Amino acid sequence: MAKVLGIGGVFFKAKDPKALAEWYTRVLGFETESWGGAVFQHPKIGMASWSPFPADTRYFEPSAASFMINLIVDDLDGVLAKAAAEGVEATGRQDEEYGRFAWLVDPEGFKVELWQPA
């Protein structure tokens, strides 16, 4: 059944992503990766990522919001078909070695990243 399984990540803009990641490491004990974010293993599939992006990133476009949520899905094509049936079309798709991705924009204008782990 095509559905969301959980949060795959929270991505947001920061004035100084490196300094912010260092603060979270120092103050909250995050184990940050070389790319600047943290990874939390999902109990069943995939993982959840916490990742600050540069304030001028264009990755969240077409949304003007300062954040983007990643949702883990079990069947990307099925979720996209359900969205299309509701009149919502993907703004893009991409396949990577670690899974398949697609993006939608919700009614509030927030970009939502859908991820089907490999």
Secondary structure in CASP SS format (residue, H / E / C, confidence):
PFRMAT SS
TARGET T0000
AUTHOR 0000-0000-0000
METHOD secondary structure of the structure
MODEL  1
M C 1.00
A C 1.00
K C 1.00
V E 1.00
L E 1.00
G E 1.00
I E 1.00
G E 1.00
G E 1.00
V E 1.00
F E 1.00
F E 1.00
K E 1.00
A E 1.00
K C 1.00
D C 1.00
P H 1.00
K H 1.00
A H 1.00
L H 1.00
A H 1.00
E H 1.00
W H 1.00
Y H 1.00
T H 1.00
R H 1.00
V H 1.00
L H 1.00
G C 1.00
F C 1.00
E C 1.00
T E 1.00
E C 1.00
S C 1.00
W C 1.00
G C 1.00
G C 1.00
A E 1.00
V E 1.00
F E 1.00
Q E 1.00
H C 1.00
P C 1.00
K C 1.00
I C 1.00
G C 1.00
M E 1.00
A E 1.00
S E 1.00
W E 1.00
S E 1.00
P E 1.00
F E 1.00
P E 1.00
A C 1.00
D C 1.00
T C 1.00
R C 1.00
Y C 1.00
F C 1.00
E C 1.00
P C 1.00
S C 1.00
A C 1.00
A C 1.00
S C 1.00
F E 1.00
M E 1.00
I E 1.00
N E 1.00
L E 1.00
I E 1.00
V E 1.00
D C 1.00
D C 1.00
L H 1.00
D H 1.00
G H 1.00
V H 1.00
L H 1.00
A H 1.00
K H 1.00
A H 1.00
A H 1.00
A H 1.00
E C 1.00
G C 1.00
V C 1.00
E C 1.00
A C 1.00
T C 1.00
G E 1.00
R E 1.00
Q E 1.00
D E 1.00
E E 1.00
E C 1.00
Y C 1.00
G E 1.00
R E 1.00
F E 1.00
A E 1.00
W E 1.00
L E 1.00
V E 1.00
D C 1.00
P C 1.00
E C 1.00
G C 1.00
F C 1.00
K E 1.00
V E 1.00
E E 1.00
L E 1.00
W E 1.00
Q E 1.00
P E 1.00
A C 1.00
END
